[in-house]
Amino acid sequence: MKVRSELTQVQPYQPGKPMEELRRELGLSHVIKLASNENPYGCSDHVKRALEAEIQMISRYPDGAAYQLKQAIAEYYGVTMEEIIVGSGSDELIGLVARTFLQPGTATVMATPTFSQYKWNATLQGADVVEVSLKNGTHDLSAMLAAITLETRVIWICNPNNPTGTYVNHQAVEQFLQQVPAHVLVVLDEAYAEYVTAEDYPESAKLLATYENLLILRTFSKIYGLASLRVAYGIGSSSLLQWLERVREPFNTSRFAQAAAVEAIRDQVFVDRCRKVNKQERDLLQARLEALKWRIYPSQTNFLLIQLSEGDDDLAWFDYLLHQGIIIRPGTPIQAPGTIRISVGLPEENQRVLQVIEQRRLPTSSKME
Ligand SMILES: Cc1ncc(COP(=O)(O)O)c(C=O)c1O
């Protein structure tokens, strides 16, 4: 067999270790997963009721155009339905962008470290991937601008950035957009936007009227708590989206995903509650981890990236925590060696992970307890 040459450049995606797998491997009854930035509080009760009702329609194809969901999203943002595309997770939308714009001979610019799927999709398309290092833990927008060439088709800004949790503000994004040539699409991946409390975080939807080359990606997988349903959306000009629609699968989101997402976006009380408690818990986690003399990236999200001490091995920390029944994300496979990424969990989960970390990091003080 002779596969496409691009396939030799990529590896299958390595997700956060599933809880079921660790339970099986270690024979544990209880496992804490803090590896995939999921919402530990689940989802809105309205979503659960909508899912139950949708079971009646299980034998019928979903609405490929996701009319009701687009209507709910359009209402929420004050945009038209033609400015919305719905995807099976933002993973799919990232893939659609790559399939629409990237091919051999083109280039794409992204930060490093950042969310791995931009590079994976671009590499599969055979495009040149230009990676620009973060500066002080955030996107270096001027270096990214300088990396643009005539071949550049797409620039990816993960805001807040995964894995650092850091963000670029409204003014910086607007100044950046002013300087990006019109032939280059700017993708603002805002998967964690609903967790942000910083007041100068971009109001990116307001920029759409001026910049036709802007695509905003949002997901229902994070604060809305629908990760297993696979549903997300993009907002951009209708002239841009009509191209993405040409590469979208006809029934890319299920009935369940659409019905759930309609209720999810309408229940902003749930979202506000999750944002608030997440910040409280994140601040607590951060303070205790900093007391261990670790540097923590300033996060606006539901995860923290921890810079370990010199010579400390992230894979060893991952293994240690795994054997205590806690799954986190080591930095090595996500281009951030020497770091570990921990999602903010339930209060009792956060207490447990801190206790286990302190036991290894402060062996003498834990003996005294
Ligand atoms: C920055 C970012 N974008 C996109 C995704 C993909 O999310 P989903 O495909 O579940 O919408 C993730 C998931 O972790 C992410 O961190």
The ligand as an SDF file (V2000), in Angstrom:
LIG
                    3D

 16 16  0  0  0  0  0  0  0  0999 V2000
   -8.0790   25.6730   22.1050 C   0  0  0  0  0  0  0  0  0  0  0  0
   -8.9440   24.5270   21.7480 C   0  0  0  0  0  0  0  0  0  0  0  0
   -9.5980   24.5540   20.5920 N   0  0  0  0  0  0  0  0  0  0  0  0
  -10.4130   23.5540   20.2300 C   0  0  0  0  0  0  0  0  0  0  0  0
  -10.5740   22.4400   21.0190 C   0  0  0  0  0  0  0  0  0  0  0  0
  -11.4430   21.3440   20.5280 C   0  0  0  0  0  0  0  0  0  0  0  0
  -12.6270   21.3470   21.1720 O   0  0  0  0  0  0  0  0  0  0  0  0
  -13.9090   20.6050   20.6060 P   0  0  0  0  0  0  0  0  0  0  0  0
  -13.5200   19.8880   19.3370 O   0  0  0  0  0  0  0  0  0  0  0  0
  -14.3260   19.6660   21.6620 O   0  0  0  0  0  0  0  0  0  0  0  0
  -14.8870   21.7000   20.3270 O   0  0  0  0  0  0  0  0  0  0  0  0
   -9.9110   22.3610   22.2340 C   0  0  0  0  0  0  0  0  0  0  0  0
  -10.0720   21.1720   23.1030 C   0  0  0  0  0  0  0  0  0  0  0  0
   -9.3910   20.9410   24.0300 O   0  0  0  0  0  0  0  0  0  0  0  0
   -9.0680   23.4300   22.6030 C   0  0  0  0  0  0  0  0  0  0  0  0
   -8.3800   23.3900   23.7470 O   0  0  0  0  0  0  0  0  0  0  0  0
  1  2  1  0
  2  3  1  0
  2 15  2  0
  3  4  2  0
  4  5  1  0
  5  6  1  0
  5 12  2  0
  6  7  1  0
  7  8  1  0
  8  9  2  0
  8 10  1  0
  8 11  1  0
 12 13  1  0
 12 15  1  0
 13 14  2  0
 15 16  1  0
M  END
$$$$
